[in-house]
C-alpha cells in the first residue's frame, strides 16, 4: 500500500483532490473548532502536506507524519518555522500528551489488514493529545458507498486510462487499479480500506480516552446522514477518566 500512496500515479488518479478543497474544509473546521492562536496540531498520514500547509498558514504549530518516505520528501519542501514533516507509522506514538488538535484527513485510516493494528493506531492518536485535546477523523461513509456501489469504472486522467474494479470482501472495500504507464507497461495496484461504520469507530475508540462529541457529513460540515452523506467526519475529545 505504501508504494501506491507514494507513487506519482496515485496523485494522477486523485488529482481532483485539490488545494481548494483542502482549504475549504480547513476553513470550515477552524471556524467550528476555534483553536487558540499558536495551538500545536498533528496531521496524521499527512501525505504531501496539503492540509498541514493550510493549517500552518493560519499560524498554528503544525507537525505532519506519514509512513511514505516519498510523500514526506515532497512535503519537506514546504517546511517553515511552524511546519515540520516526519516519516512515522501512525500505529506508534509520536510525542505524548503534546498536541491540542490532531487530524486524520481524507480516509487516511483503515488500511491495515488486522483490527489490532487499527486499535494500535487509535491508541496512538489518543496518546498524542493533551487532556481536552480534539481529534478529527475524516473517513468515507461506508453506508453511502454501499448504497451507491460501483463495481467497475474507467477513469481518464490525461494520457492515463485507469481501470477500476471494486469489491467488498472480509469487511474491506477493495479497489483493483490497472493501467498502462507512459512506456506502455501494465501497472497494477490494490487499495484495501476497512468498511468501518460510525458504530465501529465509537467501539474502537471506547478503549482510549477519546469520546465522540460530534459528526458531520461533508466538507461544509452539514449534518451526518448514514445513507446520503458523502463523508463521515467525526470529532472526538480526550478526557482522562
C-alpha positions as CSV (number, residue, x, y, z in Angstrom):
1,X,0.0,0.0,0.0
2,X,2.9,2.4,0.8
3,X,4.2,2.1,-2.8
4,X,0.9,3.0,-4.3
5,X,0.3,6.0,-2.0
6,X,3.9,7.3,-2.6
7,X,3.7,6.7,-6.4
8,X,3.2,9.5,-8.9
9,X,0.2,7.6,-10.3
10,X,-1.7,7.9,-7.1
11,X,-1.5,11.7,-7.4
12,X,-2.7,11.5,-11.1
13,X,-5.7,9.4,-10.3
14,X,-6.8,11.5,-7.4
15,X,-5.8,14.9,-8.9
16,X,-9.4,16.1,-8.2
17,X,-8.4,16.3,-4.5
18,X,-7.2,19.8,-5.0
19,X,-5.9,22.5,-2.7
20,X,-9.1,24.5,-2.9
21,X,-11.0,21.5,-1.4
22,X,-8.4,21.2,1.3
23,X,-8.6,25.0,2.1
24,X,-12.5,25.0,2.2
25,X,-12.5,22.0,4.6
26,X,-9.8,23.5,6.9
27,X,-11.5,26.9,7.0
28,X,-14.8,25.3,8.0
29,X,-13.2,23.2,10.6
30,X,-11.3,26.1,12.2
31,X,-14.4,28.2,12.3
32,X,-16.1,25.3,14.2
33,X,-13.2,24.4,16.5
34,X,-12.0,27.9,17.3
35,X,-8.5,26.7,18.3
36,X,-6.4,29.2,20.4
37,X,-3.6,31.0,18.4
38,X,-0.4,29.0,18.1
39,X,-2.1,25.7,19.0
40,X,0.1,22.6,18.4
41,X,-1.5,20.4,15.7
42,X,-0.7,17.0,14.4
43,X,-1.6,16.0,10.8
44,X,-1.7,12.1,10.8
45,X,-1.0,10.4,7.5
46,X,-0.3,13.9,6.0
47,X,0.7,12.7,2.5
48,X,2.4,15.6,0.7
49,X,1.2,18.0,3.3
50,X,-1.6,19.9,1.6
51,X,-3.8,20.0,4.8
52,X,-0.8,20.7,7.0
53,X,0.2,23.7,4.9
54,X,-3.3,25.1,5.2
55,X,-3.3,24.8,9.0
56,X,0.2,26.3,9.2
57,X,-0.8,29.3,7.1
58,X,-3.2,30.2,10.0
59,X,-0.3,30.5,12.4
60,X,-0.7,27.1,14.1
61,X,2.3,25.0,15.1
62,X,1.8,22.0,12.7
63,X,3.6,18.6,12.6
64,X,2.8,16.2,9.8
65,X,3.6,12.5,9.8
66,X,3.3,9.8,7.1
67,X,4.7,6.4,6.5
68,X,5.6,7.2,2.9
69,X,9.2,8.4,2.5
70,X,8.4,9.8,-1.0
71,X,5.4,11.9,0.3
72,X,7.4,13.3,3.2
73,X,10.3,14.2,0.9
74,X,7.8,16.3,-1.2
75,X,6.2,17.8,1.9
76,X,9.5,18.9,3.4
77,X,9.8,21.5,0.6
78,X,7.1,23.4,2.4
79,X,8.6,23.3,5.9
80,X,8.8,26.5,7.9
81,X,9.2,27.7,11.4
82,X,5.8,26.4,12.3
83,X,5.5,23.4,9.9
84,X,7.5,20.2,10.1
85,X,7.1,16.8,8.5
86,X,8.4,13.4,9.6
87,X,8.3,9.8,8.4
88,X,6.4,7.9,11.0
89,X,4.0,4.9,11.4
90,X,0.7,6.0,12.9
91,X,0.4,2.8,14.9
92,X,3.2,4.0,17.2
93,X,3.1,7.1,19.5
94,X,4.6,10.4,18.2
95,X,5.1,12.7,21.2
96,X,2.8,12.0,24.2
97,X,0.2,14.4,25.7
98,X,1.5,17.1,23.5
99,X,-0.9,18.3,20.8
100,X,-4.1,20.3,21.3
101,X,-5.5,19.0,18.0
102,X,-4.9,16.0,15.7
103,X,-6.3,15.5,12.3
104,X,-6.7,12.4,10.0
105,X,-7.9,13.7,6.7
106,X,-9.4,12.1,3.6
107,X,-9.7,8.4,4.6
108,X,-6.1,8.0,5.7
109,X,-7.1,5.4,8.2
110,X,-8.4,1.8,7.8
111,X,-5.6,0.5,5.5
112,X,-4.2,-2.1,7.9
113,X,-5.1,-5.8,7.4
114,X,-5.7,-6.6,11.0
115,X,-8.0,-5.0,13.5
116,X,-5.3,-5.0,16.2
117,X,-3.3,-2.5,14.0
118,X,-6.3,-0.2,13.8
119,X,-6.6,-0.4,17.6
120,X,-2.9,0.5,18.0
121,X,-3.4,3.5,15.7
122,X,-6.4,4.6,17.7
123,X,-4.5,4.4,20.9
124,X,-1.5,6.3,19.5
125,X,-3.9,9.1,18.2
126,X,-5.3,9.4,21.8
127,X,-1.8,9.3,23.3
128,X,-0.6,12.3,21.2
129,X,-3.3,14.6,22.6
130,X,-3.3,16.6,25.7
131,X,-6.3,16.4,28.1
132,X,-9.3,18.1,26.4
133,X,-7.5,17.7,23.1
134,X,-9.5,17.3,19.9
135,X,-9.2,14.6,17.2
136,X,-10.9,15.0,13.8
137,X,-11.2,11.9,11.6
138,X,-12.4,12.4,8.0
139,X,-13.5,9.0,6.6
140,X,-15.5,7.6,3.7
141,X,-19.2,7.0,4.6
142,X,-19.5,3.2,4.2
143,X,-23.3,3.3,4.3
144,X,-23.3,5.7,1.3
145,X,-20.7,3.8,-0.6
146,X,-22.7,0.6,-0.2
147,X,-25.9,2.3,-1.3
148,X,-24.2,3.6,-4.4
149,X,-21.7,0.9,-5.1
150,X,-19.9,0.9,-8.5
151,X,-18.2,-2.4,-9.1
152,X,-16.3,-1.3,-12.3
153,X,-15.5,2.0,-14.0
154,X,-12.9,3.6,-16.2
155,X,-11.4,7.0,-15.3
156,X,-9.4,9.0,-17.8
157,X,-6.7,11.3,-16.4
158,X,-4.7,13.0,-19.1
159,X,-3.0,10.2,-21.1
160,X,-3.8,7.5,-18.5
161,X,-6.9,5.4,-18.5
162,X,-7.4,3.8,-15.1
163,X,-9.4,0.6,-15.0
164,X,-11.0,0.4,-11.5
165,X,-12.7,-2.7,-10.1
166,X,-14.2,-2.7,-6.7
167,X,-15.5,-5.4,-4.3
168,X,-16.3,-5.8,-0.7
169,X,-14.6,-8.7,1.0
170,X,-13.7,-9.5,4.6
171,X,-15.2,-6.2,5.8
172,X,-12.9,-4.3,3.5
173,X,-13.6,-2.2,0.3
174,X,-11.0,-3.5,-2.2
175,X,-10.1,-1.5,-5.2
176,X,-8.0,-3.0,-8.0
177,X,-6.4,-0.3,-10.2
178,X,-4.8,-1.2,-13.5
179,X,-3.5,1.0,-16.4
180,X,-0.7,1.4,-18.9
181,X,2.1,3.8,-17.9
182,X,3.9,6.1,-20.3
183,X,6.1,3.3,-21.5
184,X,3.0,1.1,-22.2
185,X,3.9,-1.1,-19.3
186,X,1.0,-2.6,-17.5
187,X,0.7,-1.4,-13.9
188,X,-1.5,-2.8,-11.2
189,X,-2.1,-1.6,-7.6
190,X,-4.5,-2.5,-4.9
191,X,-6.3,-0.4,-2.3
192,X,-8.0,-2.1,0.6
193,X,-9.7,0.1,3.2
194,X,-11.8,-1.2,6.2
195,X,-15.5,-0.8,5.8
196,X,-15.9,1.0,9.2
197,X,-19.2,2.4,10.2
198,X,-19.8,5.1,12.8
199,X,-20.6,2.4,15.4
200,X,-17.3,0.7,14.6
201,X,-15.3,3.9,15.3
202,X,-17.2,4.5,18.5
203,X,-16.4,1.0,19.6
204,X,-12.7,1.3,18.5
205,X,-12.1,4.5,20.5
206,X,-14.0,3.4,23.5
207,X,-10.9,1.8,24.9
208,X,-9.0,5.1,24.6
209,X,-9.6,8.4,26.5
210,X,-11.5,9.7,23.4
211,X,-15.2,10.3,23.2
212,X,-17.3,11.2,20.2
213,X,-18.7,14.7,20.6
214,X,-20.0,15.5,17.1
215,X,-20.3,14.2,13.5
216,X,-20.6,15.9,10.1
217,X,-21.4,14.5,6.7
218,X,-19.4,16.7,4.2
219,X,-16.7,19.4,4.0
220,X,-19.3,22.1,4.5
221,X,-19.9,20.5,7.9
222,X,-23.5,19.6,7.2
223,X,-25.3,17.1,9.4
224,X,-24.3,13.5,9.0
225,X,-26.9,11.1,7.4
226,X,-25.9,7.5,7.1
227,X,-27.3,6.9,3.6
228,X,-26.8,10.3,1.9
229,X,-23.7,11.9,3.3
230,X,-20.6,11.7,1.2
231,X,-18.2,11.7,4.2
232,X,-18.2,10.6,7.8
233,X,-16.4,13.3,9.8
234,X,-16.0,12.6,13.5
235,X,-14.9,14.9,16.3
236,X,-13.5,13.2,19.4
237,X,-12.4,14.8,22.6
238,X,-9.8,13.5,25.0
239,X,-10.9,13.4,28.7
240,X,-9.0,11.5,31.3
241,X,-11.1,9.1,33.4
